[in-house]
Amino acid sequence: MTRTITNMRATTITATTITITPITGMSVTIIMGRGPSAIMAADKKAADASLLSLMLWLSPTFPVGAFAYSHGLDEAGDIFNAGSLEAWLIDLLDCGAPRPPTTGLRFLRSTRSPSPSPVRRASARDDRQGAAFVAAARAAWDCEALKLAEEERVAYPVAVAAATAGHRLPPSASLEAFILALTGNFVSAVVRLGPIGQTKAQKILAALLPRVRALGREAASATLDGLGGRAFRSDIARHAP
């Protein structure tokens, strides 16, 4: 039998009462409670479970065509081993391409709307990935924000912002996961090109995690002034014909 009881501190808890009659004939009552700490733990578990969706949306298997984008790493000419790749990615995280879309994602999370904005125009090159993301996400995780994103034909960072806001995912975790997914895609492109193998690739990603977290924290308080970048050689390489 399940009932709600109140303890001496007037804190309401849910308890299940079980009565056992052993061979001796004596009745033993066991009360299994679900107090405030248990309830908080259950809420945290539910929040953690919601992050599984985020992991799927930003995984290499999500059908947005990320594998087709090398970000100019095949044109750079300066990446020939693990050390040169790590140095290149450090510059990108500090000064380059991951910063504008991450700032855009943070800005749109704060407005909770994928409506037209400077972020959309700045990220227009990602519109094909945005459309692919919205189509796949709506098929399995539809929400009002994704519906609006489809109507607006938004860019990829805006689409991710719509999904995470629409499903009430934690902004900080969403930002860090987005940055890590971009970085992972860069590393994967170099692995496919041949200079490094899978093991060294994982070592590089592990070494970059502090910088990923740092950029996530920075983006959490960024403004639209942070949409720019200054990794010029990378920009030239990724726009090469």
Legacy VTK file of the C-alpha trace (Angstrom):
# vtk DataFile Version 3.0
C-alpha trace
ASCII
DATASET POLYDATA
POINTS 241 float
0.000 0.000 0.000
1.340 3.425 -0.908
0.499 6.490 1.131
1.768 9.998 1.807
2.966 10.703 5.341
4.444 13.724 7.108
7.496 13.519 9.320
8.237 15.616 12.422
9.728 18.400 10.284
6.544 18.738 8.266
8.268 17.516 5.128
5.948 15.474 2.937
7.399 12.227 1.661
5.967 9.286 -0.195
6.286 5.936 1.522
5.389 2.345 0.822
4.315 0.240 3.803
5.045 -3.487 3.671
3.811 -5.859 6.366
5.595 -9.203 6.815
4.367 -12.015 9.084
7.237 -14.398 9.870
6.791 -17.944 11.199
6.734 -16.586 14.753
3.421 -14.887 14.020
4.779 -11.427 14.812
4.044 -8.695 12.284
6.947 -6.579 11.142
6.216 -3.305 9.307
8.842 -1.868 6.989
8.412 1.665 5.640
10.368 2.356 2.472
10.414 6.128 2.037
11.096 8.439 -0.856
12.140 11.616 0.889
13.365 14.946 -0.480
16.857 13.671 -1.293
15.419 10.731 -3.218
13.074 13.019 -5.111
15.944 15.369 -5.991
18.002 12.406 -7.173
15.123 11.272 -9.380
14.800 14.763 -10.861
18.540 14.843 -11.601
18.298 11.431 -13.233
15.495 12.699 -15.457
17.575 15.756 -16.414
20.595 13.576 -17.198
18.414 11.316 -19.334
17.308 14.310 -21.397
20.946 14.905 -22.332
20.908 11.637 -24.256
18.921 13.440 -26.949
21.644 16.086 -27.147
24.282 13.392 -27.562
22.327 11.907 -30.458
21.709 15.249 -32.178
25.420 16.090 -32.157
26.777 12.609 -32.869
28.462 11.778 -36.196
25.524 9.485 -37.018
22.948 12.295 -37.038
22.112 12.933 -40.718
23.330 16.491 -41.288
26.177 15.661 -43.680
28.904 16.897 -41.328
31.300 14.254 -42.660
31.290 16.044 -46.018
32.830 19.209 -44.566
36.598 19.266 -44.044
36.620 22.932 -42.963
39.542 23.532 -45.292
41.813 21.167 -43.397
42.607 19.405 -46.662
43.744 22.724 -48.159
45.658 24.139 -45.198
49.001 22.489 -46.020
50.263 22.910 -42.454
48.810 19.778 -40.858
51.089 16.768 -41.143
51.048 15.141 -37.680
49.238 15.161 -34.330
51.186 18.150 -32.981
50.421 20.388 -35.947
46.729 19.418 -35.857
46.431 20.148 -32.145
48.102 23.547 -32.585
45.752 24.357 -35.469
42.674 23.400 -33.420
43.856 25.431 -30.423
44.014 28.481 -32.688
40.530 27.712 -34.009
39.056 27.424 -30.527
40.812 30.578 -29.367
40.258 32.730 -32.440
38.425 30.936 -35.219
35.381 29.332 -36.719
33.808 27.579 -33.684
33.334 30.902 -31.922
30.717 32.651 -34.115
28.229 29.748 -34.304
28.664 29.031 -30.587
27.971 32.679 -29.754
24.992 32.528 -32.081
23.674 29.419 -30.370
24.011 31.082 -26.965
22.268 34.232 -28.184
19.353 32.305 -29.623
19.068 30.175 -26.488
18.685 33.377 -24.496
15.929 34.633 -26.789
14.392 31.128 -27.036
13.337 31.889 -30.591
14.760 30.948 -33.990
13.323 34.121 -35.516
15.299 36.071 -38.154
18.347 37.736 -36.650
21.933 38.748 -37.478
22.940 35.260 -36.377
21.007 33.687 -39.227
22.619 35.911 -41.807
26.116 35.397 -40.388
25.668 31.617 -40.504
23.905 31.327 -43.872
26.639 29.027 -45.204
25.308 26.374 -42.811
21.758 26.475 -44.156
21.895 23.025 -45.755
23.022 21.441 -42.517
20.360 23.414 -40.679
17.615 22.096 -42.936
18.892 18.534 -42.564
19.076 18.849 -38.775
15.552 20.246 -38.481
14.101 17.541 -40.727
15.695 14.715 -38.742
14.948 16.267 -35.354
11.310 16.946 -36.196
10.837 13.365 -37.303
11.713 12.022 -33.850
11.824 14.959 -31.387
9.337 17.466 -32.729
8.534 20.634 -30.791
7.188 24.110 -31.502
10.664 25.665 -31.709
11.724 23.179 -34.406
8.527 23.877 -36.333
9.400 27.586 -36.362
12.974 26.749 -37.366
11.701 24.812 -40.382
9.487 27.702 -41.448
12.409 30.135 -41.180
14.909 27.823 -42.974
17.526 28.540 -40.328
21.248 27.773 -40.282
22.706 24.827 -38.405
23.630 26.574 -35.105
20.176 28.153 -34.997
18.554 24.769 -35.580
20.511 23.248 -32.691
19.539 26.215 -30.503
15.878 25.669 -31.374
16.037 21.985 -30.486
17.846 22.463 -27.188
15.607 25.349 -26.124
12.450 23.604 -27.264
13.296 20.555 -25.175
14.575 22.631 -22.226
18.092 21.215 -22.242
20.704 22.928 -20.045
22.316 25.838 -21.948
25.833 25.195 -20.593
25.802 21.517 -21.556
24.331 22.398 -24.963
27.108 24.911 -25.667
29.924 22.581 -24.633
28.465 19.649 -26.568
28.091 21.801 -29.683
31.712 22.989 -29.522
32.972 19.460 -28.928
30.944 18.159 -31.880
32.479 20.784 -34.183
35.968 19.981 -32.919
35.385 16.263 -33.267
34.311 16.766 -36.859
37.529 18.662 -37.617
39.617 15.856 -36.128
37.627 13.226 -38.010
38.305 15.030 -41.282
42.057 14.876 -40.675
41.862 11.179 -39.754
40.182 10.513 -43.101
42.906 12.488 -44.863
45.572 10.246 -43.327
48.097 12.291 -41.276
47.000 10.785 -37.952
45.228 7.674 -36.705
42.254 7.124 -34.415
44.275 6.790 -31.205
46.122 10.073 -31.640
42.841 11.685 -32.629
41.298 10.731 -29.277
44.349 12.001 -27.410
43.997 15.364 -29.152
40.298 15.610 -28.290
41.026 14.720 -24.668
43.712 17.418 -24.485
41.320 20.003 -25.952
38.478 19.400 -23.478
39.578 22.203 -21.092
39.552 24.663 -23.990
36.139 23.407 -25.101
34.780 24.032 -21.602
36.454 27.443 -21.465
34.881 28.499 -24.762
31.516 27.233 -23.517
31.812 29.394 -20.392
32.887 32.388 -22.444
30.036 31.929 -24.916
27.526 31.728 -22.076
28.003 35.442 -21.415
28.912 36.565 -24.937
27.080 39.170 -26.990
26.616 39.480 -30.745
29.927 41.375 -30.823
31.524 37.949 -30.390
30.326 36.709 -33.769
33.625 37.520 -35.474
36.803 35.482 -35.755
40.428 36.109 -36.639
41.849 32.766 -37.785
42.574 34.098 -41.258
44.514 31.176 -42.700
41.786 28.788 -41.694
39.130 31.046 -43.227
41.075 31.257 -46.484
41.559 27.474 -46.585
37.928 26.620 -45.969
36.733 29.016 -48.639
39.220 27.732 -51.214
37.573 26.683 -54.513
LINES 1 242
241 0 1 2 3 4 5 6 7 8 9 10 11 12 13 14 15 16 17 18 19 20 21 22 23 24 25 26 27 28 29 30 31 32 33 34 35 36 37 38 39 40 41 42 43 44 45 46 47 48 49 50 51 52 53 54 55 56 57 58 59 60 61 62 63 64 65 66 67 68 69 70 71 72 73 74 75 76 77 78 79 80 81 82 83 84 85 86 87 88 89 90 91 92 93 94 95 96 97 98 99 100 101 102 103 104 105 106 107 108 109 110 111 112 113 114 115 116 117 118 119 120 121 122 123 124 125 126 127 128 129 130 131 132 133 134 135 136 137 138 139 140 141 142 143 144 145 146 147 148 149 150 151 152 153 154 155 156 157 158 159 160 161 162 163 164 165 166 167 168 169 170 171 172 173 174 175 176 177 178 179 180 181 182 183 184 185 186 187 188 189 190 191 192 193 194 195 196 197 198 199 200 201 202 203 204 205 206 207 208 209 210 211 212 213 214 215 216 217 218 219 220 221 222 223 224 225 226 227 228 229 230 231 232 233 234 235 236 237 238 239 240
